[in-house]
Amino acid sequence: MSPKRDHEVLGVCQPKLDWLPILDRIGAAVMVANAKQQIVRINAAFSAMTGYAPDEVIGRTPRILASGRHGTAFYQDLWQTLGSTGAWQGEIWNRRKSGEIFPEWLLINALHDDTGELEGYVATFSDISQLKRAESEIQHLAFYDSLTGLPNRRLLLDRLEKARTLSHRNGSCGAVLFIDLDHFKNLNDTLGHAIGDHLLIEVASRLRDCIRECDTAARQGGDEFVVMLEALDPNPQLAAVVAGAIAEKVCTALAQPVLLLDRHEYFCTASIGISLFCGQEKSAETLLKQADIALYKAKEAGRNAVRFFDQAMQTALDERAVMEAGLRHALARNEFVLHVQPQVTADKRLVGAETLIRWCRPDGGMIGPDSFIPLAEENGMIVAIGLWVLDAACARLSAWARDPALSTLCLAINVSARQFRQPDFVAQVHAALQRHGVSPARLKLELTESLLLEKKDEVVHKMKALQALGVRFSLDDFGTGYASLAYLKRFPFEQLKIDRSFIRHIIEDVDDASIVRAILAMGDSLHLQVVAEGVEKIEQHGYLVSQGCCLFQGYLFGRPVTFAEFERSVANSDLLLPGD
């Protein structure tokens, strides 16, 4: 198109088009449109990405790229945002000339003249197909069992939480069936794991056939399976009848002979424990524990049996009440203490540490966070505990600032979703930093993926407010939730932490290794630091370094210790890899 034609279509004076020739030197696809949304210029990257030559799109609207995946509401929101703010960015699906639909990250900016009159639009976008594939791979590997294709424990817990919420809302009951194959170990020991795997695949198939579409069959691990039944009768007695009938159906189905790889018939039986729920009075973990207790009662009854959990099995759960009572006084009695675990680079340089809370009970027992933090989350005490951790961490950073060996280190603290959502959380962080005279850049807040799923605008606002202060963010336990590419691009994270569950068996488990490689690739593409948690063996460290990981945390570099012990180790230069 001639410069004159550009001028006529765009509706602006020619000098303002002098910048257009540089578009072809830009790596991202660029599209320029006039105020009527007619395309007037594209660059070479646009043609390479979409397959359209300039003469095929100039004079037409961007609708030529529409994939059909987005409804009217999506585009209405896009144009409303663009009109009110002058810019829009986000993930969108478009269509190439070939007909292939592909995902892209799109940024649109409105152009105005000196009087504020709209002149046109400039859109830049990049193909994120590779990142979406990595995201999908992570999601599948993280939430589905690689052998049977059933949901794994992580996905089961998520669905169970949603089922509990739905049960509370509509008054229906549900049930958890904990299934264990009888004498499965004998099969593995005598005929080998290949035969055992064949049986597990067949069991998974039969479970799918026994349940409704709304129910979930999952593999807990080994020869343990869980079936979650939703939308049962509101009457617990009637719900129990249905759950018991489905359990008997499962037992009957599994008892049918299985033709193994050597073409010999194998007869399998199963023991099943059942726990009912009607509302949210029981947590997902509690339901699984109750079903597991009932399962052992079924085994004690001679196996190939079904048993329900009842209150006579409640003894172990009574300890929870005792712990909760003690927890309510722990803060006032100064029973909490902070430990720290070092974070190092691939070349063994200490860069910071993560704070880890411990509860020193009056009886002398030391309790880790996994035992009491979930309880504190449920009863609301996590807010007060979190504020105590924040203040204690800032106080220690203030002391470190006076020690040259410690003054450059960062300190990370875990922030619960409940604490973060407090209306005055930003003010509380700011006050703690000022109270102790701490540089915000040395404080890192570790958030979990669950926080990102609700009230996203509120979370983004708070994170950006804290980022403006200088505080940095790390996304903890990455890979165990539903954080997507769109989330990662929207929230101002600096760092991803690979959950330790993927590191534990990274050498021998190909699925875990694949997840870690995908996370490292995604982190690299998004320019995010990636920290590997739970590194305990030199072999794990070596593999992670070979894959490009550069930050590490785990027993290999140091166990969680008190601040005093950590500071002595730094002073003595003891924080080195074994063999140094």
Order of alpha helices (4+ residues) and beta strands (2+ residues): alpha-beta-beta-alpha-alpha-alpha-beta-beta-beta-alpha-alpha-beta-alpha-alpha-beta-beta-alpha-beta-beta-beta-alpha-beta-alpha-beta-beta-beta-alpha-alpha-beta-alpha-alpha-beta-alpha-beta-alpha-beta-alpha-alpha-beta-alpha-beta-beta-alpha
